[in-house]
Amino acid sequence: MKTSREAGFFLDVQKMTRPLLYTYRRCPYAMRARMALIVSGVAFDAYEISLRDKPQAMLSASPKGTVPVLVLHGGKVIEESLLIMRWAFEQQAPNAVRFSALTPDDQALITLNDGEFKHQLDRYKYPERYIASEREMHRDQAASGLLLRIEQRLLSQTYLGGAHAGAVDLAIFPFVRQFRAVDEAWFDAQTFPATQKWLQGWLQSELFDQCMKKIPTNQCAVFLY
Ligand SMILES: N[C@@H](CCC(=O)N[C@@H](CS)C(=O)NCC(=O)O)C(=O)O
């Protein structure tokens, strides 16, 4: 990975040599997009934004103002993390095949993750923004909802995707990571052995390491694998 080129105020989408990903290192949606691009072998530029001061070029491409946003050569904009993942897997790069398939059950798990679980995670992680006295209720609902479903799957298979990691693993792992990070001691004391092992495997993976490479705010880095 090489750092340093600063993205211009406006993008000249005809001159782009690689797709440009607007990203934020700690955002779980951006993490899933970066990991999908990396495993698919797609070379891309990653521009690290400040959430408080978003670049005008990004807002011109995607006025809704969330990351990740992927701008393709020619100007096509993909502004939802799951669609960026899908685009990455469609590029047919060597590693992409086993990551591409999403069963209806996988999709249901991702919907649960992005809906109910994210709702509970926010209320557990940021009690000051919500009703502080309900924090533990949200934590416990998350545990008996998505985490239990994940645990049941991982008791009979190594990855959520089956014997091999799949898109469903990449889509969900960053959120479970964030959930654990709120109170690691609590999480590690729960009886979710398969989920704990699965999470540790991802935290220690080369892919996660690559996806978490630090890029200075308002600078661009090239991801070439
Ligand atoms: N549905 C979107 C959600 C993306 C999202 O909410 N990203 C957060 C960062 S984790 C964001 O950009 N929030 C805007 C802000 O905080 O101003 C996706 O899947 O890409």
Ligand as a Chemical Component Dictionary entry (heavy atoms), coordinates in Angstrom:
data_LIG
# 
_chem_comp.id                   LIG 
_chem_comp.type                 NON-POLYMER 
_chem_comp.pdbx_formal_charge   0 
_chem_comp.three_letter_code    LIG 
# 
loop_
_chem_comp_atom.comp_id 
_chem_comp_atom.atom_id 
_chem_comp_atom.alt_atom_id 
_chem_comp_atom.type_symbol 
_chem_comp_atom.charge 
_chem_comp_atom.model_Cartn_x 
_chem_comp_atom.model_Cartn_y 
_chem_comp_atom.model_Cartn_z 
_chem_comp_atom.pdbx_ordinal 
LIG N1  N1  N 0 -26.403 1.682  4.651  1  
LIG C1  C1  C 0 -25.100 2.295  4.586  2  
LIG C2  C2  C 0 -24.699 2.741  5.985  3  
LIG C3  C3  C 0 -23.334 3.416  6.021  4  
LIG C4  C4  C 0 -23.145 4.252  7.310  5  
LIG O1  O1  O 0 -24.103 4.515  8.051  6  
LIG N2  N2  N 0 -21.903 4.685  7.544  7  
LIG C5  C5  C 0 -21.677 5.601  8.653  8  
LIG C6  C6  C 0 -20.297 5.436  9.267  9  
LIG S1  S1  S 0 -20.112 3.879  10.102 10 
LIG C7  C7  C 0 -21.695 7.026  8.129  11 
LIG O2  O2  O 0 -21.105 7.323  7.120  12 
LIG N3  N3  N 0 -22.402 7.917  8.837  13 
LIG C8  C8  C 0 -22.493 9.304  8.445  14 
LIG C9  C9  C 0 -22.082 10.235 9.525  15 
LIG O3  O3  O 0 -21.728 9.772  10.627 16 
LIG O4  O4  O 0 -22.076 11.434 9.264  17 
LIG C10 C10 C 0 -24.116 1.287  3.982  18 
LIG O5  O5  O 0 -24.344 0.073  4.141  19 
LIG O6  O6  O 0 -23.157 1.683  3.305  20 
# 
loop_
_chem_comp_bond.comp_id 
_chem_comp_bond.atom_id_1 
_chem_comp_bond.atom_id_2 
_chem_comp_bond.value_order 
_chem_comp_bond.pdbx_ordinal 
LIG N1  C1  SING 1  
LIG C1  C2  SING 2  
LIG C1  C10 SING 3  
LIG C2  C3  SING 4  
LIG C3  C4  SING 5  
LIG C4  O1  DOUB 6  
LIG C4  N2  SING 7  
LIG N2  C5  SING 8  
LIG C5  C6  SING 9  
LIG C5  C7  SING 10 
LIG C6  S1  SING 11 
LIG C7  O2  DOUB 12 
LIG C7  N3  SING 13 
LIG N3  C8  SING 14 
LIG C8  C9  SING 15 
LIG C9  O3  DOUB 16 
LIG C9  O4  SING 17 
LIG C10 O5  DOUB 18 
LIG C10 O6  SING 19 
# 
